[in-house]
């Protein structure tokens, strides 16, 4: 049996559950909207402005670093399986050296980010 | 694909769906009871005997509540966001093994499917967990929700890296992505022994990934009320709740499978047939207790501490752990 059928089945079951509960609850729940209910919740105070403004650049920096690291990690996954299955010592040493070089690049990115203060969230 | 195996697959799927739905009912009650006991209270004890029906009553209440979509919200994204929480949370269960191969009429494994990229699939769905909070927080157009979404996005992607690094070291030992192969490879020694540092990194990152105390900043009550789902009501709110508890249980199962040997353990006398399932569940439920214990014990981190802890401590440790694991693996094998 193709293994991904099970995955597809769980996704369909999840959709069915979510759809059934939203539609099912729709049949029994009340609907009496009032202006007070429809406001954004700000601890009972009438809301001021909206959220479509600017926010701090450090979120963007973290996202950029994440992309760098995540792509590097993805490359390491096939390496890990191949390394675990490697037979002779010479091949293993070669693979290990290659990995260490690769991870050093990763470390450089981390250190550069560190020096730039990307991870110091409390600093102004 | 014959009829019997199709029906067997469907039956397994329905059982897992049942576990998925029962998990929040049971764990929310267990959490409130345990938190109560730790804080010298009794916890819920009014609805049904010993308060056992408390979460059922809460569920019915949520199902019958009015569904409010704020006019300022982006309706489509607001509507879709809970689905983005629930569906990855349930799809990830398709590769989790509950027990070994068993004989029920014919040989069958106690898992829905054995993907050869199993753990990678779970991590991929874990990445999708970023979308639910960010979409719901952004679309709500409410300040608390917005801050919750920003925090959650930055936190989940940061700790995903350290989670991935810890898993890499496991793969170096097991030589496979399949969760079933990983459990089989621990027949003689649980991976927590050679990978203790990786185990700790995985647990810390796992707690952060599931937005739980002491890393529950995306939904910190004292600062931003409920965080990214503050504008959600009724059944949609319930979906965030279900997904959160299902993800916690999923994380416990993952730790069990990756580090604690899954179904491996001595055969329990009197329970020969289901020994493996009992072991898996016992380990996963102990880890769930750990979640509640952490929540009762540790104060919440500050956000700057949370981010610098991940990038300055956990990430270098994760890289070090991977290097040590690779060298050890090379020397031993």
Interface residues (C-beta under 8 A of the other chain):
Chain A: X1 X3 X4 X5 X6 X7 X9 X10 X11 X13 X14 X15 X17 X18 X21 X22 X24 X25 X26 X28 X29 X30 X31 X32 X33 X37 X38 X39 X40 X41 X42 X43 X47 X50 X51 X52 X55 X59 X62 X63 X65 X66 X69 X70 X73 X76 X77 X80 X81 X83 X84 X85 X89 X92 X93 X96 X99 X100 X103 X106 X107 X110 X113 X114 X118 X119 X120 X121 X122
Chain B: X1 X5 X9 X10 X12 X13 X14 X16 X17 X21 X63 X64 X65 X66 X67 X68 X70 X71 X72 X82 X83 X86 X87 X89 X90 X91 X93 X94 X95 X112 X113 X114 X115 X116 X120 X121 X138 X140 X141 X142 X143 X144 X145 X146 X150 X153 X154 X157 X158 X160 X161 X164 X165 X168 X171 X172 X173 X174 X175 X176 X177 X225 X230 X231 X234 X235 X236 X238 X239 X302 X303 X304 X307 X308 X311 X312 X315 X316 X319 X322 X323 X326 X327 X329 X330
